[in-house]
Amino acid sequence: MGKDERRGARRDRNKRSFKRIPELGYYFIVTDARETEVNYLHGFRDSIPPELRNRLVIKVITASTFDLLTRCLEMAAIEPQYRKPWVVFDRDQLRDFDNIIADAKRQSVNVGWSNPCLEIWFHAYFSDMPVNNTPAKCIDALSAVFKKHAEQEYSKTDVNIYTKLCRYGDEKAAIDTANRRYKLYDCDKKPSEMLSATTLYQLINGVRNKCPTLLEALRSYGGFLCRECGAFA
């Protein structure tokens, strides 16, 4: 190896050695959704106070349903000592729902699943989690309670859905509600048999416990951060 190559190798090692490691965690999340889940997760990520963003990192990417686990493992393999891998998806009409969850757990990947769809988790922000066995019924139930509390129509494409849920609902109560529902089911139940349940609350709660000022940053402004214009409304 020549002198220049040795010097370059040393520079690369130095860069790696001085790379800042997020002390509160590096969450790597892969979802198969293009809008609802992505908008919610981006809003959750963006609600982290600026002073903590170097200490707590959340990355969100999309992949096809059957590439979720592969893509997550590929990215988690980069500096695995501090990356926390998650896959997020709904049951909906997915036939391999239980198998994907089991495969992820075998490979130490966390799973934020919702049955039948993400809207059951949104519903928990406002009240209970009504038992619905189809996405259509679940979305109808959420739409009614969302309109009652927010005085506006629910939209699956709303880029500000996370902060609206926090503004008009209660995230801590949602976590408690989802946790109670999950624990109601027998541990032998398959996720596909656990109607109107979700494990996404575990991701949200895990980050909240490391970042207690997550919602206070929003409430101090008396409103919510608009991701379209960057202002608090």
C-alpha positions as CSV (number, residue, x, y, z in Angstrom):
1,M,0.0,0.0,0.0
2,G,1.4,3.4,-1.0
3,K,1.8,6.4,1.3
4,D,-1.3,8.2,-0.1
5,E,-3.4,5.1,0.4
6,R,-2.2,4.6,4.0
7,R,-3.0,8.3,4.7
8,G,-6.5,7.8,3.2
9,A,-7.1,4.7,5.2
10,R,-6.2,6.5,8.4
11,R,-8.5,9.4,7.5
12,D,-11.4,6.9,7.0
13,R,-10.7,5.2,10.4
14,N,-10.5,8.6,12.1
15,K,-13.9,9.6,10.6
16,R,-15.4,6.4,11.9
17,S,-13.9,6.7,15.3
18,F,-15.2,10.3,15.7
19,K,-18.7,9.6,14.3
20,R,-21.3,10.7,16.8
21,I,-23.4,7.8,18.1
22,P,-27.0,8.8,19.1
23,E,-26.9,8.1,22.8
24,L,-30.7,7.9,23.1
25,G,-31.0,5.5,20.2
26,Y,-31.1,5.1,16.4
27,Y,-34.5,3.8,15.3
28,F,-34.6,2.4,11.8
29,I,-38.2,1.9,10.6
30,V,-39.3,0.2,7.4
31,T,-43.0,0.4,6.3
32,D,-44.9,-0.9,3.3
33,A,-47.2,2.1,3.2
34,R,-46.7,5.1,1.0
35,E,-49.0,7.6,2.8
36,T,-50.8,7.0,6.1
37,E,-48.0,5.2,8.0
38,V,-45.3,7.3,6.5
39,N,-47.1,10.6,7.3
40,Y,-47.7,9.5,10.9
41,L,-44.1,8.3,11.4
42,H,-42.6,11.4,9.8
43,G,-44.7,13.5,12.1
44,F,-43.6,11.5,15.1
45,R,-40.0,11.9,14.1
46,D,-40.3,15.7,13.4
47,S,-41.9,16.2,16.8
48,I,-38.6,15.5,18.5
49,P,-37.2,18.7,20.0
50,P,-34.3,20.1,17.9
51,E,-31.9,19.9,20.8
52,L,-32.4,16.2,21.0
53,R,-32.2,15.3,17.3
54,N,-28.5,14.4,17.5
55,R,-29.1,12.2,20.5
56,L,-32.2,10.4,19.2
57,V,-32.4,9.5,15.5
58,I,-35.4,8.1,13.6
59,K,-35.2,7.1,10.0
60,V,-38.2,6.0,8.0
61,I,-38.1,4.3,4.6
62,T,-40.6,2.3,2.5
63,A,-40.4,-1.1,0.9
64,S,-42.8,-3.6,-0.6
65,T,-44.5,-5.8,2.0
66,F,-42.5,-8.9,1.1
67,D,-39.2,-6.9,1.2
68,L,-39.8,-5.3,4.5
69,L,-37.7,-7.7,6.6
70,T,-34.9,-8.0,4.0
71,R,-34.6,-4.2,3.7
72,C,-34.7,-3.7,7.4
73,L,-32.0,-6.3,8.1
74,E,-29.8,-4.8,5.4
75,M,-29.9,-1.3,6.9
76,A,-29.8,-2.5,10.5
77,A,-26.5,-4.4,9.6
78,I,-24.8,-1.0,9.3
79,E,-23.6,-0.2,12.8
80,P,-25.9,-2.8,14.4
81,Q,-24.6,-2.1,17.9
82,Y,-26.9,0.9,18.3
83,R,-29.5,0.6,15.6
84,K,-33.0,-0.4,16.7
85,P,-34.8,-2.0,13.7
86,W,-38.6,-1.9,13.2
87,V,-41.0,-3.0,10.5
88,V,-44.5,-1.4,10.5
89,F,-47.4,-2.7,8.6
90,D,-51.2,-3.6,8.7
91,R,-53.0,-6.9,8.5
92,D,-55.5,-5.6,6.0
93,Q,-55.7,-8.5,3.4
94,L,-52.2,-9.8,4.0
95,R,-52.2,-13.6,4.0
96,D,-48.6,-13.9,5.3
97,F,-49.3,-11.5,8.2
98,D,-48.5,-14.0,11.0
99,N,-45.5,-15.4,9.1
100,I,-43.9,-12.1,8.5
101,I,-44.2,-11.2,12.2
102,A,-42.8,-14.5,13.3
103,D,-39.8,-14.2,10.9
104,A,-39.1,-10.7,12.1
105,K,-39.1,-11.8,15.8
106,R,-36.7,-14.7,15.0
107,Q,-34.3,-12.2,13.5
108,S,-34.6,-9.7,16.4
109,V,-36.5,-7.2,14.4
110,N,-39.3,-5.3,16.3
111,V,-42.7,-5.3,14.7
112,G,-45.3,-2.5,14.8
113,W,-48.3,-4.3,13.4
114,S,-52.0,-3.2,13.4
115,N,-55.0,-5.4,13.0
116,P,-57.0,-4.7,10.9
117,C,-55.3,-1.3,10.0
118,L,-53.4,1.6,11.4
119,E,-56.6,3.6,12.1
120,I,-57.3,1.3,15.1
121,W,-54.2,2.9,16.8
122,F,-55.4,6.4,15.8
123,H,-58.7,5.7,17.4
124,A,-57.0,5.0,20.7
125,Y,-55.9,8.7,20.8
126,F,-59.6,9.6,21.4
127,S,-61.3,6.8,23.3
128,D,-61.5,3.0,23.3
129,M,-60.5,0.7,20.4
130,P,-63.8,-0.6,19.0
131,V,-63.6,-4.1,17.6
132,N,-63.8,-4.1,13.8
133,N,-62.7,-6.9,11.6
134,T,-62.2,-4.9,8.3
135,P,-60.2,-1.8,7.4
136,A,-63.4,-0.1,6.0
137,K,-65.3,-0.5,9.3
138,C,-62.2,0.6,11.3
139,I,-61.7,3.8,9.1
140,D,-65.4,4.6,9.4
141,A,-65.3,4.4,13.2
142,L,-62.2,6.6,13.3
143,S,-63.6,9.1,10.9
144,A,-66.6,9.7,13.1
145,V,-64.6,10.2,16.3
146,F,-62.0,12.3,14.5
147,K,-64.6,14.7,13.2
148,K,-66.2,14.9,16.6
149,H,-62.9,15.9,18.4
150,A,-61.1,17.7,15.6
151,E,-64.1,19.2,13.8
152,Q,-62.7,18.2,10.5
153,E,-62.7,15.3,8.2
154,Y,-60.1,12.5,8.6
155,S,-57.9,12.0,5.6
156,K,-55.5,9.1,5.0
157,T,-53.2,11.4,3.1
158,D,-53.0,14.1,5.9
159,V,-49.3,15.0,6.3
160,N,-50.0,16.5,9.7
161,I,-51.9,13.5,11.1
162,Y,-49.5,12.9,14.0
163,T,-49.7,16.4,15.4
164,K,-53.4,16.5,14.9
165,L,-53.8,13.3,16.9
166,C,-51.7,14.8,19.7
167,R,-53.5,18.1,19.6
168,Y,-57.1,16.8,19.6
169,G,-56.4,13.5,21.3
170,D,-54.2,12.1,24.1
171,E,-51.1,10.1,23.2
172,K,-50.4,8.8,26.7
173,A,-54.0,7.6,27.0
174,A,-53.7,5.9,23.6
175,I,-50.6,4.0,24.8
176,D,-52.4,2.8,27.9
177,T,-55.5,1.9,25.9
178,A,-53.5,-0.1,23.3
179,N,-51.5,-1.8,26.0
180,R,-54.6,-3.0,27.8
181,R,-56.2,-4.2,24.6
182,Y,-53.0,-6.2,23.7
183,K,-52.9,-7.8,27.1
184,L,-56.5,-8.9,26.9
185,Y,-55.6,-11.5,24.3
186,D,-54.3,-14.9,25.3
187,C,-50.5,-15.1,24.6
188,D,-51.3,-18.1,22.3
189,K,-53.3,-16.0,19.9
190,K,-51.9,-15.3,16.5
191,P,-51.7,-11.5,15.7
192,S,-54.2,-12.1,12.9
193,E,-56.7,-13.3,15.5
194,M,-56.2,-10.2,17.7
195,L,-58.8,-8.0,16.3
196,S,-58.5,-4.2,16.9
197,A,-55.1,-4.5,18.5
198,T,-51.7,-3.1,17.6
199,T,-48.1,-3.1,18.8
200,L,-47.2,0.2,17.3
201,Y,-47.7,1.7,20.7
202,Q,-44.6,-0.1,21.9
203,L,-42.5,1.9,19.5
204,I,-44.1,5.2,20.4
205,N,-43.8,4.5,24.1
206,G,-40.2,3.4,23.8
207,V,-39.2,6.7,22.3
208,R,-41.4,8.8,24.6
209,N,-39.7,7.2,27.6
210,K,-36.3,8.4,26.3
211,C,-37.7,11.8,25.2
212,P,-40.1,13.0,27.8
213,T,-40.3,16.5,26.2
214,L,-41.6,15.1,23.0
215,L,-45.1,16.5,23.3
216,E,-44.3,19.4,25.6
217,A,-42.4,20.9,22.6
218,L,-45.7,21.0,20.7
219,R,-48.0,22.0,23.6
220,S,-45.8,25.0,24.5
221,Y,-46.8,26.6,21.2
222,G,-50.5,25.9,21.9
223,G,-50.8,24.1,18.6
224,F,-49.1,21.7,16.2
225,L,-46.3,21.8,13.7
226,C,-47.5,22.0,10.1
227,R,-45.3,19.9,7.9
228,E,-46.4,21.7,4.8
229,C,-45.3,25.2,5.8
230,G,-43.1,24.5,8.9
231,A,-45.1,26.8,11.1
232,F,-47.1,26.1,14.3
233,A,-50.8,26.4,13.9
